[in-house]
Amino acid sequence: MSRRPITEYAVLSDCRSAALVSSDGSVDWLCFPHFDSPAIFGRLLGDEAGYWSIRPDGETSRTRRYAGPTMVLETTYRTRNGMVTVTDGLIMGAGNRGHDLGAGAPGALVRRIHCTEGAVRVAVIFAPRPEYGLIEPVLREVPGGLLIRGGA
């Protein structure tokens, strides 16, 4: 069970699901594709339940904010060697807005890292654990990313 205070998390949402991103750049909760779906990242329950961490190696200072009136999170890290911004968001499928949201729309968790100054070494740990960490996932490369499947 995580000992991190809930106040150290930012929330992402696409109106169908939610993710929690820790202050140090880890997605520690994501139930997908719906709020009542089993978690893919469930580190809030324990490390074995999965997470996705993107952060610079070593000591950093950081600031976080939501981009404009959105639920897109921007975390900027400053190191001795430079600066990077990680942008996180749950995106909706094409043509889905308002009350029509969720009608068979494929959504996705998108994480982008952009170096804005200098050169920064980045550590990435991608440890999805579908079904609240009860099973090992099957990963398959698809155009533009990875498809993660769990279950029987």
C-alpha positions as CSV (number, residue, x, y, z in Angstrom):
1,M,0.0,0.0,0.0
2,S,1.3,3.4,-0.9
3,R,2.3,5.8,1.9
4,R,2.3,8.8,-0.5
5,P,-0.3,11.4,0.6
6,I,-3.1,11.8,-2.0
7,T,-2.3,15.5,-2.2
8,E,0.9,14.6,-4.1
9,Y,-1.2,13.3,-7.0
10,A,-2.6,15.1,-10.0
11,V,-5.7,13.7,-11.8
12,L,-6.1,13.1,-15.5
13,S,-9.5,12.3,-17.0
14,D,-11.2,11.7,-20.3
15,C,-14.7,11.7,-18.7
16,R,-14.7,7.9,-18.9
17,S,-11.7,7.0,-16.8
18,A,-9.1,8.6,-14.5
19,A,-5.4,8.4,-13.9
20,L,-3.4,9.6,-10.9
21,V,0.1,11.0,-11.6
22,S,2.5,11.4,-8.6
23,S,4.6,14.5,-7.9
24,D,7.7,12.5,-9.0
25,G,6.3,11.6,-12.5
26,S,4.7,8.2,-12.0
27,V,1.3,7.1,-13.1
28,D,0.3,5.1,-10.0
29,W,-3.4,4.6,-10.9
30,L,-5.2,4.0,-14.1
31,C,-8.5,2.1,-14.6
32,F,-9.1,1.8,-18.3
33,P,-11.1,2.2,-20.4
34,H,-13.8,3.1,-17.9
35,F,-14.0,4.2,-14.2
36,D,-15.2,0.7,-13.2
37,S,-12.6,-1.2,-15.3
38,P,-9.8,-3.1,-13.5
39,A,-6.6,-1.1,-13.0
40,I,-3.7,-1.3,-15.4
41,F,-1.5,0.8,-13.1
42,G,-2.4,0.2,-9.4
43,R,0.7,1.2,-7.5
44,L,-1.5,2.9,-4.9
45,L,-2.3,-0.7,-3.8
46,G,1.4,-1.8,-3.9
47,D,4.4,-1.7,-6.2
48,E,3.5,-5.1,-7.7
49,A,0.3,-3.6,-9.1
50,G,2.1,-1.6,-11.7
51,Y,3.1,1.9,-12.6
52,W,4.6,4.0,-15.4
53,S,7.4,6.4,-14.3
54,I,9.0,9.0,-16.5
55,R,11.5,11.4,-14.8
56,P,15.0,12.7,-15.1
57,D,17.8,10.8,-13.4
58,G,19.2,12.4,-10.3
59,E,18.3,15.5,-8.4
60,T,15.7,17.9,-9.8
61,S,13.4,20.6,-9.0
62,R,9.9,20.5,-10.5
63,T,6.8,22.5,-11.1
64,R,3.4,21.2,-12.2
65,R,0.4,22.8,-13.8
66,Y,-2.6,22.0,-15.9
67,A,-2.4,23.4,-19.5
68,G,-5.1,26.1,-19.8
69,P,-8.6,25.0,-18.9
70,T,-7.8,21.3,-19.6
71,M,-7.0,18.1,-17.6
72,V,-3.6,17.9,-19.5
73,L,-0.8,17.9,-16.9
74,E,2.6,19.6,-17.6
75,T,5.4,18.8,-15.2
76,T,8.7,20.7,-15.8
77,Y,11.9,19.3,-14.3
78,R,15.1,21.3,-13.9
79,T,18.4,19.5,-13.4
80,R,22.0,20.8,-13.4
81,N,22.3,19.9,-17.1
82,G,19.0,21.1,-18.5
83,M,15.2,21.1,-18.4
84,V,12.5,18.7,-19.6
85,T,8.7,18.9,-19.6
86,V,6.5,15.8,-19.4
87,T,3.0,16.3,-20.7
88,D,0.4,13.8,-19.6
89,G,-3.2,13.3,-20.8
90,L,-6.0,10.9,-21.3
91,I,-7.2,11.5,-24.8
92,M,-10.6,10.8,-26.2
93,G,-11.4,9.0,-29.5
94,A,-12.2,11.1,-32.6
95,G,-15.6,12.8,-32.7
96,N,-16.4,12.2,-29.0
97,R,-17.6,15.2,-27.1
98,G,-20.1,15.9,-24.3
99,H,-22.8,13.3,-23.7
100,D,-21.8,11.1,-26.6
101,L,-18.5,10.4,-24.9
102,G,-17.8,6.7,-24.4
103,A,-19.8,5.3,-27.3
104,G,-17.2,2.8,-28.4
105,A,-14.5,5.4,-28.5
106,P,-10.9,4.3,-28.2
107,G,-9.1,6.4,-25.6
108,A,-5.4,6.4,-24.7
109,L,-3.0,7.6,-22.0
110,V,-0.4,9.8,-23.8
111,R,2.9,10.8,-22.1
112,R,5.3,13.0,-24.0
113,I,8.7,14.2,-22.8
114,H,10.3,17.3,-24.4
115,C,13.8,18.6,-23.6
116,T,13.6,22.4,-23.7
117,E,17.2,23.2,-22.5
118,G,20.5,21.4,-22.3
119,A,20.7,17.6,-22.2
120,V,18.9,15.5,-19.6
121,R,19.1,11.8,-18.9
122,V,15.6,10.4,-18.4
123,A,14.6,7.2,-16.5
124,V,11.5,5.4,-17.8
125,I,10.0,2.4,-16.1
126,F,6.9,0.9,-17.8
127,A,5.4,-1.8,-15.6
128,P,1.7,-2.3,-16.6
129,R,-0.1,-4.9,-14.4
130,P,-3.6,-5.5,-15.6
131,E,-6.3,-6.8,-13.2
132,Y,-4.9,-4.9,-10.2
133,G,-1.5,-6.6,-10.6
134,L,-2.8,-10.1,-10.6
135,I,-1.5,-11.1,-14.0
136,E,1.4,-10.4,-16.3
137,P,0.4,-8.5,-19.4
138,V,0.9,-9.3,-23.0
139,L,2.4,-6.4,-24.9
140,R,2.1,-6.0,-28.6
141,E,3.6,-3.2,-30.7
142,V,1.1,-1.3,-32.8
143,P,1.5,1.7,-35.0
144,G,2.3,4.6,-32.8
145,G,2.6,2.7,-29.5
146,L,1.9,-0.5,-27.5
147,L,-1.3,-2.5,-27.0
148,I,-1.5,-4.0,-23.5
149,R,-3.8,-7.0,-22.9
150,G,-4.5,-8.8,-19.7
151,G,-6.9,-11.5,-18.6
152,A,-7.7,-15.0,-19.9
